[in-house]
Each structure stands twice: as structure tokens, then as C-alpha cells.
Amino acid sequence: MTKKPSDTLLRIRGLTKAYPGVVANSDVSFDIGVGEVHALLGENGAGKSTLVKMIYGLVKPDSGTMEMNGADFAPPEPRAARASGVAMVFQHFSLFDALNVAENIALGMENPPKMRDLAAQIKDVSERYGLPLDPYRVVGDLSAGERQRVEIIRCLLQDPKLLIMDEPTSVLTPQEVDILFQTLRKLSAEGTAILYISHKLEEIRALCDHATVLRLGKVVGECTPADTTARDMAEMMVGTILKTPTRAGRDMGAVALELKSLSAKSPGAFGTSLKNISFSVQAGEILGLGGVAGNGQDELLAALSGEIRTDPDMVQMHGIGIGQMGPAQRRRQGLLSAPEERLGHAAAPDMSLIENAMLTGAVREKLVNNGFLKWGKAQEFAERIIKDFDVRTPGAANAARALSGGNLQKFVIGREVLQRPEVLVVNQPTWGVDASAAAAIRQALLDLAAGGAALVVISQDLDELMEISDRFAALNEGRLSDIRPAAGLTVEEIGMMMGGAHGMEVAHV
């Protein structure tokens, strides 16, 4: 990438923000040039969110200064940041399902025009930038990628000087990512700077002109992504040498889990029902399931864990129908699971780690006797999880909500792995954990398979799935693609299995 932005758009000097018990940002300084695509790198807890919230006027810094185009910039609220030309596409969308596209966009505007005029603007801007949108479609009917388009168009209508994007590709297929990048390059060529936050390092290498690396709230380095390997960037982020997971040769055993024409209605109004899903997993095998968020992943995990009941023969373990069984019964049979949502689903926030260890481990670890909890044994189990999976916490008596997202994830995965399941189903096993912890979790899953367990790993991280899976399939609108050997699959093939480009088209440059 040869583009060199000449003028500084945003100058940040010495930004510091502390909360009780933690310094989120400490003396952060860097510049973003006009038309520059600037990556902000760092693992969860590095301070990226706090920093962009200060730029967007959601958080007031304790000290330090910002300048926009040479003038003081200290937005007291997002409205002031938007007035100065800053727009932000958040990772988690803020859209109303029951309203249409134009109505949703109007809600985010200070003085919205008449609905007819706004619809015409939306159509014009969306087509110009290769993100076509029907202004009158109801948001509840849109795919995750289309919803993101609504958020981007909402920003582009402001004619921003700086566009902040937080994990923008987590809801896109590889084909949609390519199209989004062309859109962002067009914006950059027109002089819009982009501050880009992502954990997908190869994407950053392909798109970004410059990168600033944060660790524990401080700037620890910078680099030109195109000239830096993904591994080097990851090691700058975590501050240690990464261990690459190794796959031991393993023999496949008998079929441990089989789904036969599984169909199930989603319990949520805007969820995705499962439609005629069939697959089998052998002992010692890892089946990787990819797909854009919202295509039935949560429902599939619920149908496998027993939270959604089905006809008995739709879910079979060792040839015996278990579709009617609840979660506790399935655990007794050796089928364990770890859902995506940590707080509230995988773990009870206000309970201690000892109590959380007991919640799923009571049966297999024999932590209960005649209805009474064996506290000492439950504590031993919790401490073993903490030690084996390097969970950073003062102790097992700590509440789950006191852990960082990454540490809680390590605890949840460790809790299931250490129970030696015959079948393990996990959704987003390394979501939000740093690169070294992610490698350790992947290694634990590989070791579990090597020990003869059958694994179903659901993830939006395609690199992860290609690293650990024996076979791969994709979920799209509640249906499963054909299952293929993971070795040799191309990104293009994976993208088509996930649903291609969902109607997106290249920006009309």
C-alpha cells in the first residue's frame, strides 16, 4: 500500500482514563492522517473500547488532549463528536427490529428530512458505495450483514471525516468482507479517515495503512501491517511468544453423535429455526461449523445441549435417541456443551467460581451426595480448572462477574473439558480471549479429540476452524451446507458455503 496521508486529521496526546481498580488508558498518543485507514490493535481489556469512546464523546478523559484538523477537540457527548465529523459503527447494533430501514436511520439523525426524501438519500448513498439497501424493508427480516449495512449507511449520510469501525467483519462472509474493503478504500480515497478495530490480523494486513498496538491501556508499538506478519502483530499485542497448537495423529472411532433431519423452531421471535440438519461425528473427530452470526448457531447448540427438546431420534448418541432428554440427562450420558454467551448462560454472574463449577460438574464430578453439595470437592474442581487453564483470579471464591471476559471464557471451557466428555459442543470457544489463551484453548480441544472425544465446534473465526477441524460445514438461515474435509478448502469455497455476498455489490467508483 503506497498511499501516504499528508495531513494529520486527529492528533491524540497523553490520553488517560482510570476507573476504580483499573487504568483503562495510560498516556496514549498517536495520529490519524486524512484518508488514512488506521488499525487499533489489542486484546480484550487492552483499552481499545475506552479510547474510541473518548473520541466519540461517550467517555471524558481524565487527562490528555485531542485535536481535530488542528483545533481543540473534546466532545462532551456523541452529538458533538458527530458535529465535528466523527461517526461510529458499533460491534453490537442498535436497531429496532419492528421498524424499517429508513425509520431506524431517521432515529439517529438530529433533524431528519421527510421520509420520502430520506429514503431517496439512503438508496443513492447505499448504491454509490456498493451496499444496496431497500429503505422500506423491516429490520427484523434483514440478515446480520444487511443490518450492518444500515449502520454504515447511517454513518455515511453524516459525511464523516473519521469513521470508527469496531469488529465490522464479524457478521460477514469472506465475499462480503472483500466488498466492504472496496467500499472502505473508496471512502479513504475520498479523504475519509477510518479507525479500524479488529482481531482478524490478516484483514488488517490487507486493508490498513498503519497500526497502533495497545496492551494493558498503553501504546506498546506501532507498525505498517502490510510489512508485518500476523504472528508478529499478535505477539506485540500479548507480549509473549505464541505457541502454535499441534495436532497429534489420531484414529477415528465409532460414530458418537448423529443428527437425523433435525428441525426445531427458534424460541425467539427473531431467531432462526433449524431446518432438516443431518450430520454425524466420530469419536476422535472435530467437526467445525462456520457461518455468519444469527444463522441458527445458538439454536443448534440449544438442540444439542437439551435446552431445546426434539423427537428422540433426531439427536442420537451411540445410536440411542436422546432428543427428548434435558441438559442434566445428556450430561449424564457424556454430552457436554459450552454456549456462546458467558454471563447469564454459561455462568451465573453473582455465583462464585466454586458454585459455577458445580452447576455443570455436579453429575460427572460427583459433587453432590443425597442432595447435598460436597463443598470441599467442588472447591478442588474449581481450583483445578483455574490452575490447568491459567484463569487469572484472586481465588475460586470470587464471583464469575468479577473475571474479565477472556478469563471467564477460559474457566467455562476448562470446566467442560476437565469433565472428560464423550461429546463436547462449543459455540465461539475463543471469543474475546487473547491470542496466547486462544492457542491454549484450541490445544485443549485438539487434545480432547486425541483422547477419543467427538467435538462439534461452532465459530465465526474461520482461521480457528481451519486450524482444528477435520471436516467443515456452514450454517446459513438454519440449514447446513454439505460437509467437506477441512484440508484444502479455499476461502472462496467457505464463503459460498456461508451464503456468498447476500446481495452486496462492489462500490461504484
C-alpha positions as CSV (number, residue, x, y, z in Angstrom):
1,M,0.0,0.0,0.0
2,T,1.7,3.2,-1.1
3,K,-0.9,5.8,0.0
4,K,0.6,8.2,2.5
5,P,-1.8,10.6,4.1
6,S,-0.2,14.1,4.1
7,D,-2.2,15.9,6.7
8,T,-3.0,14.9,10.3
9,L,-6.7,14.7,10.9
10,L,-6.8,13.6,14.5
11,R,-3.9,14.2,17.0
12,I,-4.1,12.4,20.3
13,R,-1.7,13.2,23.1
14,G,-1.4,11.7,26.6
15,L,-5.0,10.4,26.9
16,T,-5.5,8.8,30.3
17,K,-8.7,7.3,31.8
18,A,-8.9,5.4,35.1
19,Y,-11.8,3.6,36.7
20,P,-11.7,2.2,40.3
21,G,-9.1,-0.5,40.4
22,V,-8.1,-0.3,36.7
23,V,-6.3,2.2,34.4
24,A,-8.1,1.7,31.1
25,N,-5.8,4.1,29.1
26,S,-2.5,5.5,30.2
27,D,-0.7,8.3,28.3
28,V,-2.0,7.2,24.9
29,S,-0.6,9.2,22.0
30,F,-0.9,8.7,18.2
31,D,-2.0,10.5,15.0
32,I,-4.5,9.6,12.3
33,G,-4.0,11.2,8.9
34,V,-6.6,12.4,6.4
35,G,-7.8,9.4,4.4
36,E,-5.7,7.0,6.4
37,V,-7.0,3.6,7.3
38,H,-5.6,3.2,10.8
39,A,-5.8,-0.1,12.8
40,L,-6.2,-0.2,16.6
41,L,-4.9,-3.5,17.8
42,G,-5.1,-5.1,21.3
43,E,-6.7,-7.9,23.1
44,N,-9.8,-7.6,25.3
45,G,-9.0,-5.4,28.2
46,A,-6.2,-3.6,26.3
47,G,-8.2,-0.3,26.4
48,K,-9.4,0.0,22.8
49,S,-13.1,0.5,23.7
50,T,-12.4,3.2,26.2
51,L,-10.2,5.0,23.7
52,V,-12.8,5.1,20.9
53,K,-15.5,6.1,23.5
54,M,-13.3,9.1,24.3
55,I,-13.0,10.0,20.7
56,Y,-16.8,9.6,20.2
57,G,-17.7,11.6,23.3
58,L,-19.1,8.8,25.3
59,V,-16.4,9.0,28.0
60,K,-14.5,12.0,29.3
61,P,-10.7,11.6,29.6
62,D,-9.0,12.3,33.0
63,S,-6.1,14.0,31.2
64,G,-4.6,14.5,27.8
65,T,-5.7,16.3,24.7
66,M,-7.2,15.7,21.2
67,E,-7.1,18.0,18.1
68,M,-9.2,17.6,15.0
69,N,-7.8,19.4,12.0
70,G,-5.6,21.5,14.3
71,A,-8.4,22.7,16.5
72,D,-9.1,21.5,20.1
73,F,-11.4,18.5,20.2
74,A,-13.1,17.4,23.4
75,P,-16.6,16.3,22.6
76,P,-18.8,16.3,25.8
77,E,-21.3,13.8,24.1
78,P,-21.7,11.9,20.8
79,R,-23.8,14.6,19.2
80,A,-20.8,17.0,19.5
81,A,-18.4,14.3,18.0
82,R,-20.8,13.8,15.1
83,A,-21.0,17.5,14.5
84,S,-17.2,17.5,14.3
85,G,-17.3,14.8,11.6
86,V,-16.8,11.6,13.7
87,A,-19.1,8.6,13.0
88,M,-19.0,5.2,14.6
89,V,-20.3,1.7,13.6
90,F,-20.6,-0.3,16.8
91,Q,-19.9,-4.0,17.1
92,H,-23.4,-4.6,18.6
93,F,-26.1,-3.0,16.5
94,S,-28.6,-0.5,18.0
95,L,-31.5,-1.1,15.6
96,F,-35.2,-1.6,16.3
97,D,-36.4,-4.9,14.6
98,A,-40.0,-3.7,14.2
99,L,-39.1,-0.6,12.3
100,N,-38.0,-0.3,8.6
101,V,-34.5,0.8,7.5
102,A,-35.4,4.5,6.9
103,E,-37.2,4.8,10.2
104,N,-34.2,3.3,12.0
105,I,-31.8,5.7,10.3
106,A,-34.1,8.7,11.0
107,L,-34.0,7.9,14.7
108,G,-30.2,8.5,14.7
109,M,-30.5,11.9,13.0
110,E,-30.7,15.4,14.6
111,N,-33.1,16.8,12.0
112,P,-34.3,14.0,9.8
113,P,-35.8,15.0,6.4
114,K,-39.2,13.8,5.2
115,M,-39.3,10.1,5.0
116,R,-39.6,10.1,1.2
117,D,-36.5,12.3,0.8
118,L,-34.6,10.3,3.4
119,A,-35.5,7.0,1.5
120,A,-34.1,8.5,-1.7
121,Q,-30.9,9.6,0.1
122,I,-30.5,6.1,1.5
123,K,-30.9,4.5,-1.8
124,D,-28.5,6.9,-3.5
125,V,-25.7,6.5,-0.9
126,S,-26.1,2.8,-0.5
127,E,-25.9,2.1,-4.2
128,R,-22.9,4.5,-4.6
129,Y,-20.9,2.6,-2.0
130,G,-21.9,-0.9,-3.0
131,L,-24.1,-1.6,0.0
132,P,-27.6,-1.7,-1.6
133,L,-30.5,-1.3,0.8
134,D,-34.2,-1.2,0.4
135,P,-35.2,1.8,2.7
136,Y,-38.7,0.2,3.4
137,R,-37.6,-3.3,4.5
138,V,-38.3,-4.2,8.1
139,V,-35.0,-4.6,10.0
140,G,-36.2,-7.8,11.8
141,D,-36.2,-9.5,8.4
142,L,-32.6,-8.5,7.5
143,S,-29.5,-10.7,7.7
144,A,-26.7,-9.7,10.1
145,G,-24.7,-8.4,7.1
146,E,-27.6,-6.3,5.9
147,R,-28.1,-4.9,9.4
148,Q,-24.5,-3.8,9.4
149,R,-25.1,-2.0,6.1
150,V,-27.9,0.0,7.8
151,E,-25.4,1.2,10.5
152,I,-22.8,2.1,7.9
153,I,-25.2,4.0,5.7
154,R,-26.5,5.8,8.8
155,C,-22.8,7.0,9.3
156,L,-22.2,7.8,5.6
157,L,-25.2,10.1,5.5
158,Q,-23.4,12.3,8.0
159,D,-20.5,12.7,5.5
160,P,-17.9,11.8,8.2
161,K,-14.2,12.9,8.3
162,L,-13.4,10.0,10.6
163,L,-15.3,6.7,10.6
164,I,-14.7,4.3,13.6
165,M,-15.4,0.7,12.9
166,D,-15.5,-1.9,15.7
167,E,-15.1,-5.5,14.6
168,P,-17.0,-4.8,11.4
169,T,-16.4,-8.1,9.7
170,S,-17.6,-10.5,12.4
171,V,-21.0,-10.7,10.8
172,L,-19.8,-11.0,7.1
173,T,-18.9,-13.8,4.8
174,P,-15.5,-13.7,3.1
175,Q,-17.1,-12.3,-0.1
176,E,-18.9,-9.6,1.8
177,V,-15.6,-8.7,3.5
178,D,-14.0,-8.1,0.1
179,I,-16.8,-5.8,-0.9
180,L,-16.7,-3.9,2.4
181,F,-13.0,-3.4,1.9
182,Q,-13.6,-1.9,-1.5
183,T,-16.1,0.4,0.0
184,L,-13.7,1.5,2.7
185,R,-10.9,2.0,0.2
186,K,-13.3,4.3,-1.8
187,L,-14.1,6.3,1.3
188,S,-10.4,6.5,2.1
189,A,-9.5,7.7,-1.4
190,E,-12.2,10.4,-1.0
191,G,-10.4,11.6,2.2
192,T,-12.4,9.9,4.9
193,A,-10.1,8.5,7.6
194,I,-11.0,5.1,9.1
195,L,-10.1,3.9,12.6
196,Y,-10.4,0.1,12.3
197,I,-10.6,-2.3,15.3
198,S,-10.4,-6.0,14.6
199,H,-8.8,-9.2,15.9
200,K,-8.6,-10.6,12.4
201,L,-5.0,-9.8,11.7
202,E,-4.8,-10.9,8.0
203,E,-7.7,-8.5,7.3
204,I,-5.7,-5.7,8.9
205,R,-2.7,-6.6,6.8
206,A,-4.8,-6.4,3.6
207,L,-6.6,-3.1,4.5
208,C,-4.8,-0.8,6.9
209,D,-2.0,1.7,6.2
210,H,-0.8,1.9,9.8
211,A,-1.4,0.2,13.2
212,T,-1.2,1.3,16.8
213,V,-0.9,-1.6,19.3
214,L,-2.3,-1.3,22.8
215,R,-1.6,-3.6,25.8
216,L,-3.0,-3.0,29.3
217,G,-4.0,0.5,28.4
218,K,-0.6,1.7,27.0
219,V,0.7,2.1,23.5
220,V,3.4,-0.7,23.2
221,G,4.2,-0.3,19.5
222,E,3.2,0.6,16.0
223,C,3.7,-0.9,12.6
224,T,2.9,-1.0,8.9
225,P,0.6,-4.0,8.7
226,A,1.4,-4.9,5.1
227,D,5.1,-5.3,6.1
228,T,4.4,-7.2,9.4
229,T,3.3,-10.8,9.8
230,A,0.1,-11.6,11.6
231,R,2.1,-13.6,14.2
232,D,4.4,-10.6,14.9
233,M,1.4,-8.4,15.4
234,A,-0.2,-10.9,17.7
235,E,3.0,-11.2,19.8
236,M,3.1,-7.4,20.1
237,M,-0.5,-7.5,21.4
238,V,0.1,-10.2,24.0
239,G,3.7,-9.5,24.9
240,T,4.8,-13.2,24.7
241,I,5.9,-15.7,22.1
242,L,2.9,-17.6,20.8
243,K,2.7,-21.4,20.9
244,T,1.1,-22.8,17.8
245,P,-1.4,-25.6,18.5
246,T,-0.1,-29.0,17.3
247,R,-2.4,-31.7,16.0
248,A,-1.4,-35.3,17.0
249,G,-2.3,-38.0,14.6
250,R,-5.4,-39.7,15.8
251,D,-7.6,-42.6,14.8
252,M,-11.3,-42.1,14.4
253,G,-13.6,-44.4,16.3
254,A,-17.3,-45.2,16.0
255,V,-20.0,-42.6,15.4
256,A,-20.6,-40.8,18.8
257,L,-23.1,-38.2,17.8
258,E,-25.6,-38.2,14.9
259,L,-28.3,-35.8,13.9
260,K,-31.1,-37.1,11.7
261,S,-33.2,-34.5,9.9
262,L,-33.2,-32.2,12.9
263,S,-35.8,-29.4,12.7
264,A,-36.6,-27.2,15.6
265,K,-38.4,-23.9,15.9
266,S,-36.4,-21.0,17.4
267,P,-37.7,-20.0,20.9
268,G,-37.1,-16.3,20.0
269,A,-39.3,-14.1,17.7
270,F,-36.4,-13.1,15.5
271,G,-34.3,-16.2,16.0
272,T,-33.5,-18.7,13.2
273,S,-35.3,-22.1,13.1
274,L,-33.3,-25.2,12.3
275,K,-34.3,-26.9,9.1
276,N,-33.6,-30.6,8.4
277,I,-30.0,-30.8,9.7
278,S,-28.2,-34.1,9.4
279,F,-24.6,-34.9,10.3
280,S,-22.5,-37.4,12.3
281,V,-19.3,-37.0,14.3
282,Q,-17.0,-39.9,15.1
283,A,-15.0,-40.4,18.3
284,G,-11.7,-38.5,17.9
285,E,-13.1,-36.1,15.3
286,I,-13.6,-32.4,15.3
287,L,-16.5,-31.1,13.1
288,G,-16.2,-27.3,12.5
289,L,-19.4,-25.3,11.8
290,G,-18.9,-21.8,10.4
291,G,-21.4,-19.2,9.5
292,V,-22.4,-15.5,10.0
293,A,-23.9,-14.8,13.4
294,G,-27.7,-15.3,13.5
295,N,-28.0,-18.2,11.2
296,G,-29.0,-20.8,13.8
297,Q,-25.8,-21.3,15.8
298,D,-27.4,-20.6,19.2
299,E,-30.4,-22.8,18.3
300,L,-28.2,-25.7,17.2
301,L,-26.2,-25.6,20.5
302,A,-29.5,-25.5,22.4
303,A,-30.9,-28.5,20.4
304,L,-27.6,-30.4,21.2
305,S,-27.4,-29.4,24.9
306,G,-31.0,-30.3,25.6
307,E,-32.3,-26.8,26.1
308,I,-34.5,-27.3,23.0
309,R,-36.2,-30.8,23.0
310,T,-36.9,-32.6,19.8
311,D,-38.2,-36.0,18.7
312,P,-35.9,-38.6,20.3
313,D,-34.3,-40.0,17.1
314,M,-33.4,-36.5,15.7
315,V,-30.4,-36.4,18.2
316,Q,-28.6,-39.7,18.7
317,M,-25.7,-40.6,20.9
318,H,-24.0,-44.0,20.2
319,G,-27.1,-44.9,18.2
320,I,-29.6,-44.2,21.0
321,G,-32.2,-41.4,20.6
322,I,-31.7,-38.6,23.2
323,G,-33.7,-35.7,21.6
324,Q,-36.3,-35.8,24.4
325,M,-33.7,-35.5,27.2
326,G,-32.9,-32.3,29.1
327,P,-29.4,-30.9,29.8
328,A,-28.8,-32.9,33.0
329,Q,-29.7,-36.2,31.4
330,R,-27.5,-35.5,28.5
331,R,-24.6,-34.7,30.8
332,R,-25.1,-38.0,32.5
333,Q,-24.7,-39.6,29.0
334,G,-21.5,-37.7,28.5
335,L,-22.7,-34.9,26.1
336,L,-21.4,-31.6,27.4
337,S,-21.7,-28.1,26.0
338,A,-20.4,-24.5,26.3
339,P,-22.7,-21.8,24.9
340,E,-21.5,-18.5,23.4
341,E,-23.0,-16.2,26.0
342,R,-20.8,-16.4,29.0
343,L,-22.5,-14.3,31.7
344,G,-26.0,-15.5,32.3
345,H,-25.9,-18.6,30.1
346,A,-22.6,-20.4,30.6
347,A,-22.0,-18.9,34.0
348,A,-24.2,-17.4,36.8
349,P,-22.7,-13.8,37.3
350,D,-23.2,-13.5,41.0
351,M,-22.2,-17.0,42.0
352,S,-18.6,-17.9,42.9
353,L,-16.4,-20.0,40.6
354,I,-16.9,-22.9,43.0
355,E,-20.7,-22.7,42.6
356,N,-20.3,-22.3,38.8
357,A,-18.0,-25.3,38.7
358,M,-20.8,-27.3,40.5
359,L,-23.5,-26.1,38.1
360,T,-22.4,-28.3,35.2
361,G,-19.9,-30.5,37.0
362,A,-22.2,-31.9,39.8
363,V,-23.1,-35.1,37.9
364,R,-19.8,-36.2,36.3
365,E,-17.5,-35.0,39.0
366,K,-19.8,-36.5,41.7
367,L,-20.0,-33.2,43.7
368,V,-23.4,-34.0,45.2
369,N,-24.4,-36.6,47.8
370,N,-28.0,-37.2,48.7
371,G,-28.9,-33.7,47.5
372,F,-26.1,-32.1,49.5
373,L,-23.2,-30.3,47.8
374,K,-19.7,-31.6,48.6
375,W,-18.2,-28.2,49.1
376,G,-14.6,-29.3,49.5
377,K,-14.7,-31.4,46.4
378,A,-16.4,-28.7,44.4
379,Q,-13.7,-26.2,45.5
380,E,-11.0,-28.7,44.4
381,F,-12.6,-29.0,41.0
382,A,-12.8,-25.2,40.6
383,E,-9.2,-24.8,41.7
384,R,-8.1,-27.4,39.2
385,I,-9.9,-25.5,36.4
386,I,-8.2,-22.3,37.5
387,K,-4.7,-23.9,37.5
388,D,-5.0,-26.0,34.4
389,F,-6.5,-23.2,32.2
390,D,-4.5,-20.3,33.7
391,V,-7.6,-18.4,34.9
392,R,-6.5,-15.0,36.3
393,T,-8.5,-14.6,39.5
394,P,-7.7,-14.0,43.2
395,G,-9.4,-17.3,44.1
396,A,-12.2,-19.8,43.5
397,A,-14.5,-17.9,45.9
398,N,-14.6,-14.9,43.5
399,A,-17.8,-14.2,41.7
400,A,-18.0,-15.0,38.0
401,R,-18.8,-11.4,37.0
402,A,-15.5,-10.2,38.6
403,L,-13.5,-12.0,35.9
404,S,-12.6,-10.4,32.6
405,G,-14.4,-11.8,29.6
406,G,-11.3,-13.8,28.4
407,N,-10.7,-15.3,31.9
408,L,-14.3,-16.3,32.3
409,Q,-14.2,-18.0,28.9
410,K,-11.1,-20.0,29.9
411,F,-13.0,-21.1,33.0
412,V,-16.1,-22.1,31.1
413,I,-14.2,-24.1,28.5
414,G,-11.9,-25.7,31.2
415,R,-14.9,-26.7,33.3
416,E,-16.3,-28.8,30.4
417,V,-13.0,-30.1,29.1
418,L,-11.9,-31.4,32.5
419,Q,-15.1,-33.4,32.9
420,R,-13.8,-35.7,30.1
421,P,-16.9,-35.6,27.9
422,E,-17.6,-38.2,25.3
423,V,-19.2,-35.5,23.1
424,L,-18.4,-31.8,23.5
425,V,-20.3,-29.0,21.7
426,V,-18.9,-25.5,22.0
427,N,-20.0,-22.2,20.4
428,Q,-17.3,-19.5,19.9
429,P,-14.7,-21.2,22.1
430,T,-12.1,-18.4,21.9
431,W,-14.3,-15.3,21.6
432,G,-12.8,-12.4,23.4
433,V,-9.6,-14.2,24.7
434,D,-6.1,-13.1,23.8
435,A,-4.0,-14.8,21.2
436,S,-2.0,-17.0,23.7
437,A,-5.1,-18.1,25.6
438,A,-6.9,-18.8,22.3
439,A,-4.0,-21.1,21.3
440,A,-4.2,-22.9,24.7
441,I,-8.0,-23.4,24.3
442,R,-7.5,-24.8,20.8
443,Q,-4.8,-27.1,22.0
444,A,-7.1,-28.3,24.8
445,L,-9.8,-29.1,22.2
446,L,-7.3,-30.9,20.0
447,D,-6.1,-32.9,23.0
448,L,-9.6,-33.8,24.0
449,A,-10.3,-35.2,20.4
450,A,-6.9,-37.1,20.6
451,G,-8.2,-38.7,23.7
452,G,-11.2,-40.1,21.9
453,A,-13.9,-37.4,22.3
454,A,-16.2,-36.2,19.5
455,L,-16.3,-32.4,19.1
456,V,-18.6,-30.0,17.4
457,V,-17.0,-26.6,17.3
458,I,-19.2,-23.7,16.2
459,S,-17.3,-20.5,15.4
460,Q,-17.2,-17.3,13.3
461,D,-13.4,-17.5,13.3
462,L,-12.7,-19.3,10.1
463,D,-8.9,-19.4,10.7
464,E,-9.7,-21.2,14.0
465,L,-11.9,-23.8,12.3
466,M,-9.4,-24.5,9.6
467,E,-6.7,-25.0,12.3
468,I,-8.5,-27.6,14.4
469,S,-11.3,-29.1,12.2
470,D,-11.2,-32.5,10.4
471,R,-14.4,-31.6,8.5
472,F,-16.2,-28.3,7.9
473,A,-19.8,-27.2,7.1
474,A,-21.6,-23.9,7.3
475,L,-24.9,-22.8,8.7
476,N,-27.0,-20.5,6.6
477,E,-30.6,-19.5,7.6
478,G,-30.9,-22.6,9.8
479,R,-29.7,-25.0,7.0
480,L,-26.4,-26.9,6.9
481,S,-24.2,-26.9,3.8
482,D,-22.6,-30.1,2.5
483,I,-19.9,-31.3,4.8
484,R,-16.4,-31.1,3.3
485,P,-12.9,-32.2,4.5
486,A,-11.3,-29.1,6.1
487,A,-7.9,-29.7,4.4
488,G,-7.7,-27.9,1.1
489,L,-10.8,-25.7,1.4
490,T,-10.3,-22.3,-0.1
491,V,-11.7,-19.0,1.4
492,E,-13.9,-18.6,-1.6
493,E,-15.4,-22.1,-1.2
494,I,-16.0,-21.4,2.5
495,G,-17.6,-18.1,1.7
496,M,-20.0,-19.6,-0.8
497,M,-20.9,-22.3,1.8
498,M,-21.7,-19.5,4.3
499,G,-24.0,-17.8,1.8
500,G,-21.9,-15.8,-0.6
501,A,-22.3,-12.0,-0.6
502,H,-26.0,-11.6,0.4
503,G,-26.8,-9.1,-2.4
504,M,-23.8,-6.8,-1.8
505,E,-22.0,-5.4,-4.8
506,V,-18.8,-3.6,-5.4
507,A,-18.7,0.1,-4.8
508,H,-19.4,2.2,-7.9
509,V,-16.2,4.1,-8.1
